[in-house]
Amino acid sequence: MKKIVTIQDISCFGKCSLTVALPIISAMGIETAVIPTAVLSTHTGEGFKNYTFRDLTSDIPSIAAHWKSMDLNFDALYTGYLGSPEQVDIVSNFFDDFGTNENRIIVDPVLGDAGRLYAGFTKSFVEKMKKLCARADYIMPNMTEVSFLLDIPYTETYSEEYVMDVLRRLAELGCKTPVITGVHYDDIKQGAAAYNSENDRFYFSFDKNINYRFHGTGDIFSSVFTGACTLGMDIQQCLDIAVKFTLDCIEATIPHIDETWYGSCFELCLGKLIGYVKEK
């Protein structure tokens, strides 16, 4: 049975980070270990105020040390939202302790959206994240995060040639296979693109674009992609299943948008995800 460890925060209510990653990866038939970086009462997105926050940075090295004493091994190391430069350094040390030639390192470099950094992040934090991305087999930035990682202007209008160029530049950071999420050239289709620097090949996957945006869909995509590559699927299969399931979740949420405005109804789609895995 495959094993993944995912390192990111727990938003106790709000459907993102660990409360998305754990059920999704588990539904794919993969044992999922977790290292929580923080515990929040809700996520920090629009609509929530006065949320509680407990920083767990100091607990991470102790967890890692205990696991190392147990000689634990994982097929993939997967990081999501990291809240401080110190956490990035600690995670880098975790890669030293648990990374091997046989397992994969997947970094979702959570930095921002809509052309802006998330609250509390600075350029120095971006520089730290660049170094973490250099250690990864896969990174999965959105277009905002691409702009900060490459220090280029953010744009919402671009061509396939532009996407291919920035994918190559992301690989120059040190990552073997960069993946860009939320790629769209028009209002009709949306999807993701990837570049395997080892064989100089590009991969694309698109499905219909729906003019709704829900919190946590990036976490959904990254978790499915991570699970798929851990199961041995090739890059094209990983893109296809992640794009398709993310769209399923968006479509399932639209009828419930009034009561589930804070996230997507991914729970209604887990049966489909299990089916996709079996089909592959």
Secondary structure, 3 states (H helix, E strand, C coil): CCEEEEEEEEECCCCCCHHHHHHHHHHCCCEEEEEEEEEECCCCCCCCCCCCEEECHHHHHHHHHHHHHCCCCCCEEEECCCCCHHHHHHHHHHHHHHCCCCCEEEECCCCEECCEECCCCCHHHHHHHHHHHCCCCEECCCHHHHHHHHCCCCCCCCCHHHHHHHHHHHHCCCCCEEEEEEECCCCCEEEEEEEECCCCEEEEEEEECCCCCCCCHHHHHHHHHHHHHHCCCCHHHHHHHHHHHHHHHHHHHHHHCCCCCCCCCHHHHHHHHHHHHHHC
